[in-house]
Amino acid sequence: MLVKEINADELFQWLEKEEPPRLIDVRTLSEMSQAAIANGQPLPLATLPLRIQDVPKDQPVVFYCRTGARSAQACMFMAQQGYDNVYNLHSGIVSWAHSGFPIVQMAVDFSN
């Protein structure tokens, strides 16, 4: 199964549009608390099957992780569930940061 990929430059341009994609961070909460891409929704990969209803089917979704491996798994899982408008951020937040795009601190609730 092929995973649709998007690079950091393409994602930055897409996020600037009037109707940006939903951005979902599938890293662990600990990783998210260190650095994140603004407006990314926290949804750790391990919880994705339990929270699939939190992923919209009616708009594009970009998954990201540290290097792109876990987010590619998320894309494959979602495709198996009938989602066809999902994208993987190639090389993850590492490529985002290396491209010079902004990183923010994500407030993460560790109590859940």
N, C-alpha and C positions, 0 to 999 in steps of 0.2 A: 504494500500500500504506500503510495507516494504522499509525502507531507509537503504542503505548500509552505515555502519559506519566504521571509522578508528580511532584508538587511537593515542595519541601524539607520542608514540614510533614508531609506524608503519609509521606515516606521516614523521617523521624525517628521517627514513631510506629511504623512498620512494623519498624524496626531494634530497637525496644524489646521486641518480642514474643518469645515463647518460640521460635518458628521464623522467624527473620528471613530475608529474601531474600539471595541471594548478591549482593554488591556488587562490580562490576568497573569499574576505572578504565582508560579507553582513551586517556588522554593520553600524551604522550611521557615517557620516563624523567626528563628534565630538569624537566618540569612537575611530575611526581609528587614529585620530591625537594624541591620548594618547599613544598607543602602538599597534604594529602589528607584524605579522610574515613576515620575509623577503620575498620579491618577490610576496607578495599577491596583487592581483588586486582588487582595490576598486570597489564594485558594490553593493551599499545599497539595501537591500531586496525590498524596496518600488519601486525601479527603475528596478528591474529584468524583469518584463513583458515587459517593454519598450525597454530593451536592450538585449533581449534574443539572438540576433545575435552576441553579444560579447562573448557568451559562446560556445567554440568549441565542436562539436559533434565527432570529430575524435581523441580526446585524453581524458584521464581520467581527471576529474575535482573534486577537493576537496573544498567544501564550509565550511567556518567557521564563527563563531560569538563569542559572549562572552562566552555562556555556552552550545551552541549546539542546542538551540530551534529554532532560526530563520534560522540557516543553514539547519536544518532538513526540515523546511518549503520550503526552496529553493530547496532542493533535491526532495521533493514530487512534487513541481510545475514543475521542469525540467523533471521528470519522466512522468508526465502527457503530456508533450510536445514531448515525444518520445526519450528523452535522457536516456540512460541506463548505462552510465559509469560515474555516479556522486556519490560522497561520502560525508558524513557528518563527520566533526571532532568531535568525541564524547567529550562532555563537553567543547568544544571550546577552545579559547585562554587561558582560565583559567587553563585548564588541561595542555596545552602547557607550560605555565609559571611555574606551579607547578612541572612539570617534569624537569625543569631546562634548557629548550631549549631557544635559544636567542630570544629576543624581540627587535624590532627596532622602530624608530620613522618614521611614514609614512608622507610624505609631501602630504597634502590634499588641494585641491583647493576648497574653499568654495564659489567661485563666480558662479559655475554652478548650 
